[in-house]
Amino acid sequence: MIKISIITAVFNNAEHLEECFSSVFSQDYPHIEYIVIDGGSTDGSLDIIEKNKGKISKYISESDKGIYDALNKGISLATGNVIGFLHSDDLLNSTGTIQKIATTFETVDCDATYGDLVYVSRNNPGKVIRFWKSRPFRRIFLDYGWMPPHPTLFVKKEWMKRKGGFRTDFRISSDYDLILRLFGNPAFKSEYINEVITRMRTGGASNRSIRNIFIKRREDYIALRKNQVGGVLTLMMKNFRKVGQFFIKGSSNSSFVSSCLHV
């Protein structure tokens, strides 16, 4: 059975860290390597890590250069066949989520899996705010601003290390840059899992302020040009696609908006 490495980077998030941990510890798949990278928290996060260290495979607590630097540290420690990320605000959707991912890797010839994502209320993870419905990948989708929900992405370690992990000169868009580098490679094979993988709390860094939104747009464009994918229209389509995520699944408008946003 394959070993799956899950990496959580945290800095001063004691409020939600215990719940994040619980979603990993409750998984019914036994071959999980859980790696926690703390950036030198001072709010009690480290106390929570220490309390749970018997269930954590590896952890370090030291200053870093930001979340992507922390995630790269996790990648360097990972010994699993497959690597995925769970941010300290977020939750795996069910106790069978990692089992589903592992089964997919064992039965399908693929280098990565991804699925659907729900954005949930920061104070009530049972309340869905946005629903990011994905679909099986085609190369042309990248030119139309498509990307898989990055918090649901699990990638074979060999590909993650071959691509060198995350760019640390980006503040917000390094996950998008990595996706372009992976999915833009004709040899890279992915498999879509048609179910929710991750529950992501709202209030992330990318939309926290007007300045962050500007930084993200700029970094997205740099990533597109660096990876020779699309251009300004691609960036516009990428942002427009988010509109449909606010139409709750099953509503009268959701299928119409979804059809408009799919290529």
Protein Blocks (a to p, Z undefined) as FASTA:
>chain_A
ZZdddddddehilklmmmmmmmmmmpcbfbbcdddddehiaehpmmmmmmmmmmpmbdcd
dddebjklmmmmmmmmpcbfbdcdddfkbccfbfklmmmmmmmmmmpccfbdcddddddd
fklmkbcfbdcddddddfklmmnopacdfklpccdfklmmmnopaafkbfklmmmmmmmm
mmmpmklccddddbdfbdcdehifklmpmklmmmmmmmmmmmmmmnopajfklmmmmmmm
mmmmmmcghiaklmmmmmmmpZZ
